[in-house]
Amino acid sequence: MMKKEGFTLAETLLCLAIIGIISASALIIVKPQDKAIRYIYSNLFHSLDRAYYNVTADGNDYFIGDSGAGAKLLCETLVEYINAETVNCSSSNLTSPKADNFPDKNIQFISTNGMRFYISDRLGDENSVEFYLVFVDTNGEKKPNSALYVPESDDAKAPKAQDPDIFAFALLPSGRVMPVGAPEFDRKYMLTRVVYYDDDLETVYTKFSQPYYASKSEAWGFYSDKNIKVEEICNTGEVYSCNDLVREIIGSDSVLLENFEIPMDNLPPVNTEEYKCAPEDYDSCSLVVDKYVK
């Protein structure tokens, strides 16, 4: 006679319980939506950074002459390195740095993956720092079509948490791209590392990944000395040192900077015992934005 074998009810229930515990632990460690946001944002940032570096390396200068013409040229050259299916580069339909309205007429181009690109007028001046803002709607026609970030809160009366689907990047004359807004202080969008160099610009030490603001604080002592003016810190050779000045130029009335607050508690110590990084010597270290993969 053949003997049938199988799991008892108790064994099946125990197995399901173990699977449930493991699944719950995984969700607590990394929320799926956070993982997706970081992947999309990371790839967007690195793609735009590479495209802008290439168009500036080709000899294009967007910071000479008329600002509107510079924005139009920026649009026309970016699409050479970003696959676009709809291009409508215009010097008149530019987006306000207030980031409170993104009408269809202001779309400069749409990439083949559906992302919508908007460009602002030139901001700042040659005596401080100049830049264009490029806004990217990461999910196209889907809502909320907003650059507003609302953090999670334990207060029942607080507004409902919201992740933006439109992100902003400052493009500087140095050919570098700098994130602006929520990714500066919310780790679910972006993590950075402090990389130290020797006199031959060889990497000698790389700090573990941490939030953007924490890396800046560790590398250059940001936020530790309230007497230092933001324009004294900014050096366009190390683009990430200019965040504070760029925010000041954009203005606090921008949706980008609503709910913006750098966590001041538990900031990492400035530098390390062995490796140093001084604001007057930006060749000694830099910040590197991690590239996140699935």
PAZAPA-4460 file (N, C-alpha, C; in steps of 0.05 Angstrom, whole numbers, plus 32768, in hexadecimal, padded with zeros to 4 digits):
% residues 294
    n_x    n_y    n_z   ca_x   ca_y   ca_z    c_x    c_y    c_z   seq   type   mol
   8011   7FE8   8000   8000   8000   8000   8011   8019   8000     1      M     A
   8008   802E   7FF2   8017   8047   7FF1   800E   8059   8008     2      M     A
   8022   8064   8015   801C   8076   802C   801D   8093   8024     3      K     A
   8007   80A2   8027   8006   80BE   8020   8013   80CF   8036     4      K     A
   8024   80E2   802E   8031   80F3   8041   802B   8110   803A     5      E     A
   8029   8121   804F   8023   813D   804B   8027   814C   8065     6      G     A
   8022   8167   8064   8024   8178   807B   800B   8176   808C     7      F     A
   800E   8176   80A6   7FF7   8178   80B7   7FEE   8195   80B8     8      T     A
   7FD6   819A   80C2   7FCB   81B5   80C4   7FDD   81C6   80D5     9      L     A
   7FE7   81BB   80EB   7FF8   81CB   80FD   8011   81D3   80EF    10      A     A
   801D   81C1   80DF   8036   81C7   80D1   8031   81DD   80BC    11      E     A
   801B   81DB   80AE   8014   81EF   809A   8010   820B   80A6    12      T     A
   8002   820C   80BD   7FFE   8225   80CA   8018   8231   80D4    13      L     A
   802A   8220   80DF   8044   8229   80E8   8054   8235   80D1    14      L     A
   8053   8227   80BA   8062   8231   80A3   8058   824C   809A    15      C     A
   803D   824F   8099   8031   8268   8091   8038   827F   80A4    16      L     A
   8039   8278   80BE   8040   828C   80D2   805D   8296   80CE    17      A     A
   806F   8283   80C8   808B   828B   80C4   808E   829C   80AB    18      I     A
   8080   8295   8096   8081   82A5   807D   8076   82C1   8083    19      I     A
   8061   82C3   8092   8055   82DD   8099   8068   82EE   80A8    20      G     A
   8076   82E3   80BB   8089   82F2   80CC   80A0   82FC   80BA    21      I     A
   80AB   82EB   80A9   80C1   82F3   8097   80B8   830A   8084    22      I     A
   80A0   8307   8079   8095   831B   8067   8091   8336   8075    23      S     A
   8087   8335   808D   8082   834E   809D   809D   835B   80A3    24      A     A
   80B1   834C   80AA   80CC   8357   80AF   80D7   8365   8097    25      S     A
   80D4   8358   8080   80DE   8364   8067   80D0   837F   8061    26      A     A
   80B6   8380   8066   80A8   8399   8062   80B0   83AF   8075    27      L     A
   80B7   83A7   808D   80C0   83BB   80A0   80DC   83C6   8099    28      I     A
   80ED   83B5   808F   8108   83BD   8088   8108   83CF   8070    29      I     A
   80FB   83C7   805A   80FA   83D8   8042   80DE   83D8   8037    30      V     A
   80D0   83EE   8038   80B6   83F0   802C   80B8   83EF   800E    31      K     A
   80A8   83DF   8001   80AA   83DC   7FE4   80A8   83F6   7FD5    32      P     A
   8096   8408   7FDE   8093   8422   7FD0   80AC   8433   7FD3    33      Q     A
   80B9   8432   7FEB   80D2   8441   7FEF   80E8   8437   7FDC    34      D     A
   80E9   841D   7FD9   80FD   8410   7FC7   80F9   8419   7FAB    35      K     A
   80E0   841A   7FA2   80D9   8422   7F87   80E0   8440   7F82    36      A     A
   80D9   8451   7F96   80DF   846D   7F94   80FD   8472   7F91    37      I     A
   810D   8464   7FA2   812A   8468   7FA1   8136   845F   7F86    38      R     A
   812B   8449   7F7C   8135   843E   7F62   812F   8452   7F4C    39      Y     A
   8116   845C   7F4B   810E   846F   7F36   811F   8489   7F38    40      I     A
   8120   8493   7F50   812F   84AC   7F54   814C   84A9   7F4E    41      Y     A
   8159   8494   7F57   8175   8490   7F53   817C   848F   7F35    42      S     A
   816C   8480   7F26   8171   847D   7F09   816C   8497   7EFB    43      N     A
   8157   84A6   7F04   8151   84C0   7EF8   8169   84D3   7EFC    44      L     A
   8172   84D5   7F15   8188   84E7   7F1C   81A1   84E1   7F0B    45      F     A
   81A9   84C8   7F0B   81C2   84C0   7EFD   81BF   84C4   7EDE    46      H     A
   81A7   84C0   7ED4   81A3   84C4   7EB7   81A5   84E1   7EB0    47      S     A
   8198   84F3   7EC0   8199   850F   7EBB   81B5   851A   7EBF    48      L     A
   81C3   8510   7ED4   81DE   8519   7EDA   81F1   8513   7EC3    49      D     A
   81EE   84FB   7EB8   81FF   84F2   7EA1   81F9   8503   7E88    50      R     A
   81DF   8507   7E83   81D7   8516   7E6B   81E1   8533   7E6D    51      A     A
   81DE   8540   7E84   81E6   855C   7E87   8205   855E   7E85    52      Y     A
   8213   854B   7E90   8230   854B   7E8E   8238   854A   7E71    53      Y     A
   822B   8539   7E62   8232   8535   7E45   822C   854F   7E35    54      N     A
   8216   855C   7E3A   820F   8573   7E2A   8221   858B   7E31    55      V     A
   822A   858D   7E49   823D   85A2   7E50   8259   859B   7E46    56      T     A
   8260   8581   7E46   827A   8579   7E3B   827B   857E   7E1D    57      A     A
   8264   857F   7E10   8263   8585   7DF3   8268   85A2   7DED    58      D     A
   826C   85B2   7E02   8272   85CF   7DFE   825A   85E1   7E00    59      G     A
   8243   85D7   7E08   822C   85E8   7E0A   822D   85F9   7E24    60      N     A
   8227   8612   7E23   8227   8623   7E3A   820C   8630   7E3C    61      D     A
   81FD   862A   7E51   81E1   8634   7E54   81E0   864C   7E66    62      Y     A
   81F7   8656   7E6E   81F7   866C   7E82   8202   8686   7E76    63      F     A
   8203   8688   7E5B   820B   86A0   7E4E   81F3   86AB   7E3E    64      I     A
   81EE   86C5   7E41   81D9   86D1   7E31   81BD   86CD   7E3D    65      G     A
   81A9   86CD   7E2C   818D   86CC   7E34   8187   86B2   7E43    66      D     A
   8179   86B5   7E5A   8173   869E   7E6A   815F   868C   7E5D    67      S     A
   814A   8697   7E50   8137   8687   7E43   8143   8677   7E2C    68      G     A
   8154   8683   7E1D   8162   8675   7E07   8174   865F   7E12    69      A     A
   8180   8664   7E29   8191   8650   7E36   8180   8638   7E3E    70      G     A
   8168   863C   7E49   8157   8627   7E52   814E   8616   7E3A    71      A     A
   8148   8624   7E23   813F   8616   7E0B   8156   8605   7E00    72      K     A
   816E   8610   7E00   8185   8600   7DF7   818A   85E9   7E09    73      L     A
   8187   85EC   7E23   818A   85D6   7E36   8177   85C0   7E2F    74      L     A
   815F   85C6   7E2A   814B   85B2   7E23   8153   85A4   7E09    75      C     A
   815A   85B3   7DF5   8161   85A7   7DDB   8179   8594   7DDC    76      E     A
   818C   859B   7DEE   81A4   858A   7DEF   81A0   8572   7E02    77      T     A
   818F   8575   7E16   818A   855F   7E28   817D   8547   7E1A    78      L     A
   816B   854D   7E07   815D   8538   7DF9   8170   8528   7DE7    79      V     A
   8188   8532   7DE2   819B   8523   7DD3   81A6   850B   7DE3    80      E     A
   81A3   850D   7DFD   81AE   84F7   7E0E   8198   84EA   7E1F    81      Y     A
   8180   84F5   7E1E   8169   84E9   7E2C   8154   84E2   7E17    82      I     A
   814E   84C9   7E13   813B   84C1   7DFF   8120   84CE   7E03    83      N     A
   8117   84DD   7DF0   80FE   84EC   7DF2   80EC   84E6   7DDA    84      A     A
   80D2   84E4   7DE0   80BF   84DF   7DCA   80AF   84F8   7DC3    85      E     A
   80AE   850B   7DD6   80A0   8524   7DD2   80B2   853B   7DDA    86      T     A
   80B9   854D   7DC8   80CB   8563   7DCE   80BD   857D   7DC7    87      V     A
   80BD   8590   7DDA   80B0   85A9   7DD6   80C0   85BF   7DE4    88      N     A
   80DA   85C0   7DDE   80EC   85D3   7DEB   80E3   85F0   7DE5    89      C     A
   80DF   85FF   7DFA   80D5   861B   7DF7   80E2   862D   7E0C    90      S     A
   80E8   8645   7E04   80F3   8659   7E17   80DE   8668   7E26    91      S     A
   80C5   8665   7E1E   80AF   8674   7E2A   809F   8664   7E3F    92      S     A
   809D   864A   7E3B   808E   8639   7E4E   80A0   862C   7E63    93      N     A
   80AC   863D   7E73   80BE   8633   7E88   80AF   8632   7EA2    94      L     A
   80B9   8620   7EB4   80AB   861B   7ECD   80B6   862B   7EE4    95      T     A
   80A5   8635   7EF5   80AD   8646   7F0B   80BB   8635   7F21    96      S     A
   80D0   8640   7F2D   80DD   8632   7F44   80CA   862E   7F5C    97      P     A
   80B3   863B   7F5C   80A0   8636   7F71   8095   861A   7F70    98      K     A
   8096   860E   7F58   808F   85F2   7F53   8072   85EC   7F5D    99      A     A
   8060   8600   7F59   8045   85FC   7F62   8032   85F6   7F4B   100      D     A
   803C   85F5   7F33   802A   85F0   7F1C   803B   85E4   7F05   101      N     A
   8031   85CE   7EFA   803F   85C1   7EE4   802C   85BB   7ECD   102      F     A
   8023   85D0   7EBF   8011   85CC   7EA9   801E   85BE   7E91   103      P     A
   800D   85B1   7E81   8018   85A2   7E6A   8027   85B3   7E57   104      D     A
   801F   85CC   7E54   802C   85DE   7E41   8049   85E4   7E49   105      K     A
   8050   85DF   7E62   806C   85E4   7E6B   807E   85CC   7E68   106      N     A
   8073   85B5   7E5F   8084   859E   7E5B   8098   85A3   7E45   107      I     A
   80B1   85A0   7E4B   80C6   85A5   7E37   80CB   858B   7E26   108      Q     A
   80CB   8574   7E33   80CC   855B   7E23   80C3   8544   7E35   109      F     A
   80BA   852F   7E28   80B1   8517   7E36   80C3   8500   7E2D   110      I     A
   80CF   84F2   7E40   80E1   84DC   7E39   80D1   84C4   7E30   111      S     A
   80DF   84B0   7E24   80D1   8499   7E1A   80C4   8488   7E30   112      T     A
   80CE   848B   7E49   80C1   847D   7E60   80AB   848D   7E6D   113      N     A
   80A3   84A3   7E61   808C   84B2   7E6A   8092   84C9   7E7D   114      G     A
   80AB   84CC   7E86   80B1   84E1   7E98   80B0   84FC   7E8A   115      M     A
   80A5   8510   7E98   80A1   852B   7E8D   80B6   853E   7E99   116      R     A
   80C3   854D   7E88   80D9   855F   7E90   80D0   857C   7E8C   117      F     A
   80D4   858B   7EA2   80CE   85A8   7EA2   80E9   85B6   7EA9   118      Y     A
   80EC   85CF   7E9F   8104   85DE   7EA4   80FD   85FA   7EAD   119      I     A
   810C   8605   7EC1   8107   8620   7ECB   8119   8634   7EBC   120      S     A
   8113   864D   7EC1   8125   8662   7EB8   813F   8660   7EC8   121      D     A
   8154   866E   7EBF   816D   866D   7ECD   816B   867D   7EE7   122      R     A
   8175   8671   7EFD   8173   867D   7F17   818F   8684   7F22   123      L     A
   8190   8696   7F36   81A9   869E   7F41   81B8   86B2   7F30   124      G     A
   81D1   86B7   7F36   81E2   86C9   7F25   81FF   86C0   7F27   125      D     A
   820F   86CC   7F17   822B   86C3   7F15   823B   86CA   7F2E   126      E     A
   8231   86DB   7F3F   823F   86E2   7F57   823A   86CE   7F6E   127      N     A
   8225   86BD   7F6B   8220   86A9   7F7F   8221   868D   7F72   128      S     A
   820B   8684   7F67   820A   866C   7F57   81F2   866D   7F44   129      V     A
   81F6   8664   7F2C   81E1   8664   7F18   81D8   8647   7F13   130      E     A
   81BF   8643   7F0C   81B5   8628   7F07   819A   8629   7EF9   131      F     A
   8193   8614   7EEC   8178   860F   7EE2   816D   85F9   7EF3   132      Y     A
   8153   85FA   7EF7   8145   85E4   7F04   8138   85D2   7EEF   133      L     A
   813D   85B9   7EF0   812F   85A6   7EDF   811C   8595   7EF0   134      V     A
   8102   8596   7EEA   80EE   8587   7EF9   80E7   856F   7EE9   135      F     A
   80E6   8558   7EF6   80DF   853F   7EE8   80C7   8532   7EF5   136      V     A
   80B1   852F   7EE6   809A   8520   7EEF   809E   8503   7EE9   137      D     A
   80A4   84F4   7EFE   80AD   84D8   7EFB   8098   84C5   7EF2   138      T     A
   807E   84CB   7EF6   8069   84B8   7EEE   8056   84C4   7EDA   139      N     A
   805F   84D9   7ECC   804F   84E3   7EB6   8034   84EE   7EBD   140      G     A
   801F   84E3   7EB1   8004   84ED   7EB5   7FF8   84E5   7ED0   141      E     A
   8004   84D1   7EDD   7FF9   84C8   7EF7   7FFC   84DD   7F0C   142      K     A
   7FEA   84DD   7F1F   7FEA   84F0   7F35   8000   84E9   7F49   143      K     A
   8008   84FC   7F5B   7FFB   8516   7F60   8005   852C   7F4E   144      P     A
   8019   8527   7F3C   8024   853D   7F2C   802C   8555   7F3D   145      N     A
   803B   854F   7F51   8042   8564   7F65   805F   8560   7F6F   146      S     A
   806C   8577   7F76   8086   8576   7F82   8085   8578   7FA0   147      A     A
   806D   8578   7FAB   8069   857B   7FC8   8070   8561   7FD7   148      L     A
   8080   8564   7FEB   8087   854E   7FFD   807A   8553   8018   149      Y     A
   806B   853F   8022   805F   8541   803D   8069   8529   804C   150      V     A
   8079   852D   8061   8085   8517   8070   8070   8508   8081   151      P     A
   8076   84F0   8088   8065   84E1   809A   8065   84ED   80B6   152      E     A
   804F   84EC   80C4   804D   84F8   80DE   803B   84E7   80F0   153      S     A
   8042   84E6   810A   8032   84D8   811E   801A   84E9   8127   154      D     A
   8019   8502   811F   8004   8514   8126   7FEB   850E   8115   155      D     A
   7FD6   8506   8121   7FBD   84FF   8112   7FB2   8517   8103   156      A     A
   7FB8   852F   810C   7FAE   8547   80FF   7FC0   8551   80E8   157      K     A
   7FD8   8545   80E5   7FEB   854D   80D1   7FE1   8545   80B5   158      A     A
   7FE9   8554   80A0   7FE1   854D   8085   7FEA   8531   807E   159      P     A
   7FDC   8525   806C   7FE3   850A   8063   7FFE   8509   8055   160      K     A
   800E   84F6   805B   8029   84F3   804F   8026   84F1   8031   161      A     A
   8039   84FE   8023   8039   84FD   8005   8055   84FD   7FFB   162      Q     A
   805B   84EB   7FE9   8074   84EB   7FDA   8070   84FB   7FC0   163      D     A
   8083   850C   7FB9   8080   851A   7FA0   8084   8507   7F89   164      P     A
   8079   850D   7F72   8080   84FE   7F5A   808F   8510   7F46   165      D     A
   8092   8529   7F4E   80A2   853C   7F3E   80BA   8544   7F4F   166      I     A
   80D2   853F   7F44   80EB   8545   7F52   80FA   855B   7F44   167      F     A
   810A   856A   7F53   8119   8581   7F47   8137   857C   7F49   168      A     A
   8145   8586   7F35   8162   8584   7F35   816D   859F   7F2B   169      F     A
   8182   85A9   7F39   818F   85C1   7F31   81A7   85BA   7F1E   170      A     A
   81A8   85C7   7F07   81BD   85C2   7EF4   81D0   85DA   7EF4   171      L     A
   81E9   85D6   7EFC   81FC   85EC   7F00   820F   85EE   7EE9   172      L     A
   821D   8605   7EE6   8230   8609   7ED0   8246   85F5   7ECF   173      P     A
   824C   85E9   7EE6   8263   85D6   7EE7   825C   85BB   7ED9   174      S     A
   8244   85B9   7ECE   823C   85A0   7EC1   8232   858B   7ED5   175      G     A
   822B   8593   7EEC   8222   8580   7F01   8205   8585   7F07   176      R     A
   81F8   856F   7F10   81DC   8570   7F18   81DA   856C   7F36   177      V     A
   81C9   857B   7F43   81C6   857A   7F60   81A9   8577   7F67   178      M     A
   81A2   8562   7F77   8187   855E   7F81   817E   8575   7F93   179      P     A
   8164   857B   7F91   8159   8591   7FA2   813E   8587   7FAE   180      V     A
   813A   858D   7FC8   8121   8587   7FD4   8121   856E   7FE5   181      G     A
   810B   855F   7FE5   8108   8548   7FF7   811F   8534   7FF7   182      A     A
   812B   852D   7FE0   8141   851A   7FE0   815A   8523   7FF0   183      P     A
   815B   853D   7FF7   8171   8547   8007   8170   853C   8024   184      E     A
   8159   8535   802E   8158   852E   804A   8147   8515   8050   185      F     A
   8139   850A   803B   812A   84F1   803F   8139   84DA   8032   186      D     A
   8142   84C7   8042   8154   84B2   8038   8146   849F   8025   187      R     A
   812C   849F   8023   811F   848C   8012   8122   8493   7FF4   188      K     A
   812B   84AC   7FEF   8130   84B4   7FD3   814E   84B1   7FCB   189      Y     A
   8160   84B7   7FDD   817C   84B9   7FD5   818E   84B5   7FED   190      M     A
   81A4   84A6   7FE8   81B9   84A2   7FFC   81D3   84AB   7FEF   191      L     A
   81E5   84B6   8000   81FF   84BF   7FF6   8216   84B4   8007   192      T     A
   822D   84B5   7FFC   8246   84AD   800A   825A   84C3   8008   193      R     A
   8269   84C7   801D   8280   84D9   801D   8298   84CA   8014   194      V     A
   82A5   84D4   7FFF   82BD   84C7   7FF4   82D5   84D9   7FF8   195      V     A
   82EA   84CF   8004   8302   84DF   8009   8318   84D7   7FF5   196      Y     A
   8328   84EC   7FED   833D   84E8   7FD9   8358   84F0   7FE4   197      Y     A
   836D   84E4   7FD9   8388   84EC   7FE0   8390   8502   7FCD   198      D     A
   83AA   850A   7FCE   83B4   8520   7FBE   83B3   8519   7FA0   199      D     A
   83B3   8500   7F99   83B2   84F7   7F7D   8395   84F2   7F74   200      D     A
   8382   84FA   7F85   8366   84F6   7F80   835E   84D9   7F7E   201      L     A
   836C   84C8   7F8C   8365   84AC   7F8E   8354   84A8   7FA7   202      E     A
   833F   8498   7FA4   832E   8493   7FBB   833C   8484   7FD1   203      T     A
   833B   848F   7FE9   8349   8483   8000   8335   8478   8015   204      V     A
   831C   8483   8014   8309   847A   8028   82ED   8482   801E   205      Y     A
   82DA   8470   8022   82BE   8475   801B   82AC   8470   8033   206      T     A
   829D   8485   803A   828B   8483   8051   8272   8473   8048   207      K     A
   8266   8465   805B   824E   8456   8055   8237   8469   804C   208      F     A
   8223   845E   803F   820D   846E   8035   81FC   8479   804C   209      S     A
   81F3   8491   8048   81E3   849E   805C   81D2   84B5   804F   210      Q     A
   81C0   84C1   805D   81B0   84D6   8050   81C2   84ED   8047   211      P     A
   81B8   84FB   8033   81C7   8511   8026   81D1   8525   803A   212      Y     A
   81BF   852F   804A   81C7   8545   805D   81DC   853B   8071   213      Y     A
   81DB   8521   8078   81EF   8516   808B   820A   8515   807E   214      A     A
   820C   850E   8065   8225   850D   8057   8231   8529   8055   215      S     A
   8220   853C   804F   822A   8558   804D   8235   8561   8068   216      K     A
   8227   855A   807D   822F   8563   8098   824A   8556   809F   217      S     A
   824C   853D   8099   8265   852F   80A0   827D   8539   8090   218      E     A
   8278   853E   8076   828F   8546   8065   8299   8562   806B   219      A     A
   8286   8575   806D   828E   8591   806E   8285   85A0   8087   220      W     A
   8278   8592   8099   826F   85A0   80B1   8257   85B1   80AD   221      G     A
   8247   85AB   8099   822F   85BA   8094   821D   85BA   80AC   222      F     A
   8210   85D0   80B1   81FC   85D3   80C7   8208   85D5   80E2   223      Y     A
   8222   85D0   80E5   822F   85D1   80FF   8236   85ED   8108   224      S     A
   823C   85FE   80F4   8244   861A   80FA   822F   862D   80ED   225      D     A
   821E   8638   80FD   8208   8649   80F3   8212   8664   80E9   226      K     A
   822C   866A   80EE   8236   8684   80E5   8240   8683   80C8   227      N     A
   8243   866B   80BD   824C   8669   80A2   8235   866F   808E   228      I     A
   823A   8681   807B   8226   8688   8068   8226   8673   8051   229      K     A
   820E   866E   8046   820C   865A   8032   821D   8660   8019   230      V     A
   8220   8679   8012   8230   8680   7FFB   824E   867B   7FFF   231      E     A
   8256   867A   8018   8272   8674   801F   8278   8656   801C   232      E     A
   8263   8646   801E   8267   8629   801D   8267   861F   8000   233      I     A
   8256   862B   7FEF   8252   8621   7FD4   826B   8622   7FC3   234      C     A
   8272   860C   7FB7   8287   860A   7FA4   827D   85F8   7F8D   235      N     A
   8279   8604   7F75   826C   85F5   7F60   827D   85DD   7F56   236      T     A
   8296   85DD   7F5E   82A7   85C6   7F57   829D   85AD   7F67   237      G     A
   8292   85B1   7F7E   8285   859B   7F8D   8268   85A2   7F91   238      E     A
   8258   859A   7F7D   823D   85A4   7F7A   822C   85A1   7F93   239      V     A
   8230   858B   7FA3   821E   8586   7FB9   8223   859A   7FD0   240      Y     A
   8238   85AA   7FCF   823C   85BE   7FE3   822A   85D6   7FDF   241      S     A
   821C   85D7   7FC8   820D   85EF   7FC1   81EF   85EC   7FC7   242      C     A
   81E7   85D6   7FD3   81CA   85D2   7FD9   81BD   85E9   7FE8   243      N     A
   81CA   85F1   7FFE   81BE   8605   800F   81BA   8620   8001   244      D     A
   81CE   8627   7FF1   81CD   8641   7FE2   81B7   863F   7FCC   245      L     A
   81B6   8628   7FBE   81A1   8624   7FAA   8185   8626   7FB6   246      V     A
   8181   861A   7FCD   8167   861C   7FDB   8161   8639   7FE1   247      R     A
   8175   8648   7FEA   8170   8664   7FF1   8168   8674   7FD9   248      E     A
   8174   866E   7FC2   816D   867D   7FA9   8151   8675   7FA0   249      I     A
   814A   865B   7FA1   8130   8652   7F99   811A   8660   7FAA   250      I     A
   811F   8662   7FC4   810C   8670   7FD5   80FA   865D   7FE5   251      G     A
   80F4   8665   7FFD   80E4   8653   800F   80C7   8651   8007   252      S     A
   80BE   8661   7FF3   80A2   865F   7FEB   809E   8649   7FD6   253      D     A
   80B4   863C   7FCE   80B2   8626   7FBB   80A6   860D   7FC7   254      S     A
   8095   85FF   7FB8   808A   85E6   7FC2   80A0   85D2   7FC7   255      V     A
   80B6   85D4   7FB8   80CD   85C2   7FBC   80D7   85C2   7FD8   256      L     A
   80D5   85D9   7FE5   80E2   85DC   8000   80CD   85DC   8016   257      L     A
   80B4   85D7   800F   80A0   85D5   8024   80A5   85BC   8034   258      E     A
   80A2   85BE   804E   80A8   85A8   8061   80C5   85A1   8061   259      N     A
   80D6   85B2   8056   80F2   85AD   8056   80FF   85B1   8071   260      F     A
   810B   859D   807C   8117   85A0   8096   812E   858B   8099   261      E     A
   8146   8596   809C   815D   8584   80A0   815D   857A   80BD   262      I     A
   815D   8560   80C1   815E   8555   80DD   8178   855C   80E9   263      P     A
   8177   856B   80FF   8190   8575   810B   819B   8562   8121   264      M     A
   818A   8550   812A   8192   853E   813F   81A3   8527   8134   265      D     A
   81B7   851F   8143   81C7   8507   813C   81D6   850A   8121   266      N     A
   81DE   8522   811B   81EF   8526   8103   820A   8518   8107   267      L     A
   8215   850C   80F3   822F   84FF   80F6   8245   8514   80FC   268      P     A
   825B   850C   8109   8270   851F   810F   827E   8528   80F5   269      P     A
   8289   8540   80F7   8297   854B   80DF   82B1   853C   80DB   270      V     A
   82B4   8531   80C2   82CC   8523   80BA   82D1   850B   80CC   271      N     A
   82E9   8500   80CA   82F2   84EA   80DB   830D   84F0   80E6   272      T     A
   8318   84DF   80F6   8333   84E3   8101   8348   84E2   80EB   273      E     A
   8344   84D0   80D8   8358   84CB   80C4   8354   84DC   80AA   274      E     A
   833B   84E0   80A2   8336   84EE   8089   8328   8508   808E   275      Y     A
   8332   851D   8080   8328   8538   8084   831D   8542   806A   276      K     A
   830A   8555   806D   82FE   8561   8055   82F7   857E   805C   277      C     A
   8305   8591   8051   8301   85AD   8058   82F2   85BB   8042   278      A     A
   82E0   85CE   8049   82D1   85DD   8034   82E3   85EB   8020   279      P     A
   82FB   85F3   8028   830D   8601   8016   831C   85EE   8004   280      E     A
   8319   85D4   8008   8328   85C1   7FF9   8315   85AB   7FF0   281      D     A
   8305   85B1   7FDB   82F0   859E   7FD3   82FB   8586   7FC3   282      Y     A
   8315   8587   7FBC   8321   8570   7FAF   8326   8559   7FC2   283      D     A
   8325   855E   7FDC   832B   854A   7FF0   8314   8536   7FF5   284      S     A
   82FC   853E   7FED   82E6   852B   7FF0   82CE   8534   7FDF   285      C     A
   82BB   8523   7FDC   82A3   8529   7FCE   828C   8517   7FD7   286      S     A
   8274   851E   7FCF   825D   850D   7FD4   8256   84FE   7FBB   287      L     A
   824F   84E5   7FBF   8247   84D4   7FA8   822B   84CA   7FAE   288      V     A
   8219   84CE   7F9B   81FE   84C4   7F9D   81FD   84A7   7F95   289      V     A
   81F3   8496   7FA6   81F2   8479   7FA1   81E0   8474   7F89   290      D     A
   81E7   8460   7F79   81D6   8457   7F63   81C8   843F   7F6D   291      K     A
   81AE   8441   7F6E   819D   842B   7F7A   8193   8419   7F64   292      Y     A
   8196   83FF   7F67   818C   83EC   7F54   8178   83D9   7F61   293      V     A
   8168   83CD   7F50   8153   83BB   7F5B   8160   83A2   7F66   294      K     A
***
